[in-house]
Amino acid sequence: MESILILSIFNIVILLFAFRTKRGLYTITPEKQWSKNIKEFDKNLKSIDDIDLSNYKLGSGHLYE
């Protein structure tokens, strides 16, 4: 009997904590959160695409030689 009471109080506390934290979960849209990371990814991708590999030669003993 005592264990059921303790378990139910524990569950109520966990549920209250979950509802309280979920309230602020969707206040900022994902696009707004990710915009900085998306811009940085696009900048890094553009810098990778701009690398000139026309005169690149593999050294001796390279795996793909």
N, C-alpha and C positions, 0 to 999 in steps of 0.2 A: 504494500500500500504506500509506504513511504517512498519507494523507488519510483512509483508511477507519478507521484506528486512532484518529485525532483525532476523527472524526465519531462513532464508537461511544462513546468516552469522554464526549464532550459529551452524547450522548443518555442515557447512564447517569446523568450528573449531573442532567440535567433530570428524568428519571424519579424519581430519589431525592428531589429537591426537591418534585415534584408529590405523591408519596405522603406526604411529611412534612407538607405543608400541608393535604392533604385529610383527614388524621386528625382535625384539630380543626374541620372544617367544620360538622358537624352536632351539635355538643355542646349548643348552645342552640336550642330550638325557635323557628320563625319567629314563632309567636304571642307568645312571651315577648319577642322582639326588637322586634316591631312594636306592642306594647301601648301604649307611650307615644305613638307617632305616631297610632295609631287614636283614643286618648282626646283628643288635641289636635285632630284633624280633626273629631271629633264635637262638641267644644266650639265650634270655629269655625263649623261648620255651624249649630249652634243659635243662635249670635249673629247669623248672617246671616238666619236665619229670623225672628228677633225684631225685625228692622228694620222700622219702620212706614213704608210708602210711600204711605199714603192721601192725603197732602197735598203730594206731590212734583209740581212743575211744571217743565217744560223751559224753558230760557232761549231768548231770541230767536236765530235763526240755527242752531238745533240740527238735526242731521241727521234726527232722527225727528219733527220738529215738524209 
